[in-house]
Amino acid sequence: MGTNISSVSDGINSDAAKITGGENISPGQASFNDGLIKIDHLEKTYAMGDVEVHALRGVSFNVVCKEFVAIMGASGSGKSTFMNILGCLDKPTSGTYILDNINVGSLSRDELAFIRNKKIGFVFQGFNLLSRTTALENVELPLFYNSTSTKLRKEKSIEALKKVGLEERIYHYPNQLSGGQQQRVAIARALVNDPSIVLADEPTGNLDSKTSIEVMEIFQKLNEQGITIILVTHEPDIALFAKRHIIFRDGKIISDKFNAEPNKASEVLKTISSIDDEVKV
């Protein structure tokens, strides 16, 4: 039997070498009693006919508020399965997942949907925008599920678009926007419900190098404002913008290290602009 949604609501309110370097995170630095996200011995097993596939094998770690974490790993390493569980899109076979003091494993489908809508913002590689709706209408979508008034829905959506620098594009359709602008709309949509966590799955995978760094600049600014960012990427240069690197292999975490000196996206963009200016001359 699931937890009552009102109690869930109450809980809510209260370069590759460098990747493998850094300081290991010890259990003492992130005990199970600390953190916005607490993962303990998480297992996920799929039945493929008579064969069991172990996607996750005893994964344990915590994420505290305001962290910026990059999750890496080869295809089949378990990182996508793990992100689906973090995003309350799937449940583990065993183990414990505590999100902001709520035991996610005990929640019903409706309660999980409530958590996804109120607590977590999602950003995907493919943008996932509705082609026949404007940027503003795309950003408004999550607000339709929690009875937000029309006036407040528009106000919050415009504010979210301002945060990503698209206040002058609110009535543009996706086919009138560049790839980078479409991803900004997707980020605004993830922000519109004021989540404490943003889960980004390969958000730069469809973007060129400069636009990718511009997107990372947005994530860094959001993180500075107090939003916890968890990002999946297969690009080591993108991971270098994060403060912590977690690497999966065969369903296990094989490396979990702090990045003491994350790249600053705004500074990298200045360097790119200087190079572009020199080329034009």
KOLRO-58984 format. One record per residue (C-alpha): x, y, z. Coordinates in steps of 0.2 Angstrom, whole numbers, plus 5000, padded with zeros to 4 digits. Layout:
XYZ ...
This chain:
500050005000 500750174995 501150325005 499750455005 500150594992 499850735005 501250655016 502350655000 501950834998 502450875016 504050785013 504450894998 504151055006 505151015022 519850794898 519750604902 521350594913 520650724925 519050624926 520050474934 520950594945 520350694960 519950644977 518950484981 517350504991 517450405007 515950335016 516250465030 516050605018 514350545013 513550445026 511750365023 511050485035 511550635025 511050695008 509550744996 509750574988 510250424997 510550264988 510950104997 511349934989 510249964974 509949814962 508949804946 508649644937 507749614921 507049444916 507449404897 506549244895 507449114906 508949234908 509149364922 510049524917 510849624931 510749804926 511249864943 512249774956 512349844974 512450024970 512650144985 513050324986 512350494991 512050664983 511950814994 511050974990 511851094977 512950954970 513350954951 513650764947 514250694930 513850514928 514850414914 514950244908 514950144892 513350084884 512649944895 513550004910 511950034920 511950224920 510350244910 509450114921 510050204936 509450374930 507750304926 507650254945 508250414951 506950504940 505550394948 505250314930 505650144937 505850054953 507349944959 507249764962 507949784979 508849914989 508350084996 508150254987 507750394998 507350564990 507250715001 506750595016 505450505006 505650315003 505350304984 505150114984 503550124995 502650244983 501250204971 501150254953 500150414956 501350464970 502850434959 502050544946 501750674959 503650674964 504150684946 503050834943 503550934959 505250874964 506250834948 506550924932 507050824916 508150874901 508350744887 509550734872 508150744860 507350894867 505650814867 504650974862 502950974855 503151034837 501451124836 501651224852 502651374855 504151384867 502951464880 501651324878 503051184879 503651254895 501951274902 501551084900 502151024918 501051154926 499451074918 499650924930 499551024946 498051144944 499051304942 497951444936 498151504918 498851674924 500151594935 500651464923 501051594910 502051704922 503051554929 503451494911 504051664905 505151674920 505851504916 506251554898 507051714905 508251614915 508851524899 508951684889 507451654878 506251794883 506151854865 505751684858 504251634869 503051624854 504251534842 503951354837 505251224838 505651224820 505951414821 507351384834 509051314833 509551154842 510351254856 508751364858 507651204858 508751134872 508551294882 506651284880 506851104887 507851164902 506551304905 505251164905 506251074918 506351224929 504551284928 504051184944 505451254954 506251074956 507751054968 508450924956 508750924937 509150764929 509950784912 510250634900 511550674887 510850854885 512350904874 512250744863 511450834848 512351004849 513951074842 515451114853 515051294857 513251264860 513651124871 514651244882 513351374882 512151234889 513351194902 513551374907 511651374910 511851214921 513251294931 512251454934 510751344940 511851254951 512551414959 510751454962 510551304973 509851174961 510651004962 511150944944 511450764939 512050744921 512350584911 513650604897 514850504887 515950654883 517350684896 517550864891 515750894896 516050804912 517450924917 516151054920 515450954935 516050954953 515950764955 516250614943 515450444945 515850304933 514850154930 515349984923 514349824923 513049884934 514249944947 515150114952 516950094949 517450274952 516750414962 517850564964 517750754967 518350874953 519251004963 519351124949 517851114937 518051204920 517051364920 515951374905 515851564904 517751564903 517851434890 516651534880 517651684881 519151584874 518151524860 517551694856 519251764855 519851624844 518351664832 518751844832 520551804827 520051694813 518851834806 520351954806 
